[in-house]
Amino acid sequence: MSNNYQIETKCIQSGWKPKQGEPRVLPIYQSTTFKYDTSEQMGRLFDLEDSGYFYTRLQNPTNDAVAAKICDLEGGYAAMLTSSGQAASFYAIMNICEAGDHIVCASALYGGTYNLYAHTIKKMGVEATFVDPGASEEEISAAFKENTKALFGETISNPALVVLDIEKFAKVAHEHGVPLIVDNTFATPINCRPFEWGADIVTHSTTKYMDGHAMSVGGCIVDSGNFDWEAHHDKFKCLTEPDETYHGIVYTKKFGKGAYITKATSQLMRDLGSIQSPQNAFLLNVGLETLHLRVPRHCENALKVAEYLKGHEKVAWVHYPDLEGDQYHELAQKYMPNGTCGVLTFGIKGGRDASVTLMDHLKLAAIVTHVADARTSVLHPASHTHRQMNEQELIEAGVQPDLIRFSVGIENADDIIADLEQALETV
Ligand SMILES: Cc1ncc(COP(=O)(O)O)c(C=O)c1O
């Protein structure tokens, strides 16, 4: 958006720009295909000589409008939607990696992302080294190899709630001539815009706060356009040398700052096809329109719940970066002074079994494999999202066996606390 609107205005107005007589509300372009008058016109689209829609697997106007809104919220240059956050994490890496390459990742990660990077892409020939997010610049640097193509981390990790020192990670990435890719799902651009701190590419599971109502799975990749691929030509030949599947187009030459997203759309999406359905993109847009109202309320409620739990005799520990004294409070204040997210973690005295008992007695908070939506929800990562990990991997990912992940919704905080109160009585 070529203006300086505040983020609240962008949540409502960015993206869809109706022309004279067009619908005020973003339409759902529920069409797989788009019509052209001549064969020549269609052919030029296939050669990337003209921009335009021809098949929804590559691009769709509803999706593009929503991607443009998220791009604007993040302060990026170009963006694309994907079918899920997992697809975004996969594409973000595989757009610049191939068999024989390597990435470095902060070890505090969402379990699905850990699985993807530690195991699945390894089978495709791309290896990952995991570093402690609290490690020094030298230690992170030591994990890099000749073939390293990216550094990856989560702004606020799920569920360990480690706040990434984005500037530190960006510095190390750039010293090694690779982009920093940040998953900004938990913070959302309302609370943190990683590009302002040096990150190059941002990914999202839009399934979480962006959708906000647990209605549609989706993902997004946003490129800042700031990383100079040409300056590291030998590392990123996939962007700086001819793509024979498009008659020798060189993405950086033809699309400049749009090279990364154009390649991801026209090559990966073309071949792997993890498009977000226009229907889901429409729902996502409705969610985005209230993101600026919901996120502060999530944070306000979560702080009240965290303070309540901290004062409770049966609670062994509480972790919430907005709490004074929390290990990540200082980093949270630096990168997210208006609040982090609505998710907190805690453990009950009595360990894993006591934590599970508490969860089973909650009435308002539901046990769901989901996080970051309007309804309060709860999960035991060691038994659920992270159950594929062994004890050592759990600890490296910052997931203690007794850890309860509590995703505070936007109900009345007193009701959420009363629910916890009655459940704690049963422990
Ligand atoms: C931080 C983070 N990134 C990525 C994902 C994957 O997103 P999705 O479930 O939309 O595939 C999740 C899912 O919980 C997540 O929490």
The ligand as an SDF file (V2000), in Angstrom:
LIG
                    3D

 16 16  0  0  0  0  0  0  0  0999 V2000
    4.6330  -21.1560   15.1570 C   0  0  0  0  0  0  0  0  0  0  0  0
    3.9570  -22.0900   14.1960 C   0  0  0  0  0  0  0  0  0  0  0  0
    4.4100  -22.1800   12.9420 N   0  0  0  0  0  0  0  0  0  0  0  0
    3.8420  -23.0120   12.0390 C   0  0  0  0  0  0  0  0  0  0  0  0
    2.7830  -23.8150   12.4000 C   0  0  0  0  0  0  0  0  0  0  0  0
    2.1790  -24.7320   11.3780 C   0  0  0  0  0  0  0  0  0  0  0  0
    0.9980  -24.1350   10.9280 O   0  0  0  0  0  0  0  0  0  0  0  0
   -0.2510  -24.9480   10.3340 P   0  0  0  0  0  0  0  0  0  0  0  0
   -0.8570  -25.7190   11.4580 O   0  0  0  0  0  0  0  0  0  0  0  0
   -1.1270  -23.8370    9.8220 O   0  0  0  0  0  0  0  0  0  0  0  0
    0.2490  -25.8100    9.2520 O   0  0  0  0  0  0  0  0  0  0  0  0
    2.2720  -23.7360   13.6930 C   0  0  0  0  0  0  0  0  0  0  0  0
    1.1320  -24.5840   14.0930 C   0  0  0  0  0  0  0  0  0  0  0  0
    0.7720  -24.6470   15.2460 O   0  0  0  0  0  0  0  0  0  0  0  0
    2.8690  -22.8480   14.6180 C   0  0  0  0  0  0  0  0  0  0  0  0
    2.4230  -22.7380   15.8610 O   0  0  0  0  0  0  0  0  0  0  0  0
  1  2  1  0
  2  3  1  0
  2 15  2  0
  3  4  2  0
  4  5  1  0
  5  6  1  0
  5 12  2  0
  6  7  1  0
  7  8  1  0
  8  9  2  0
  8 10  1  0
  8 11  1  0
 12 13  1  0
 12 15  1  0
 13 14  2  0
 15 16  1  0
M  END
$$$$
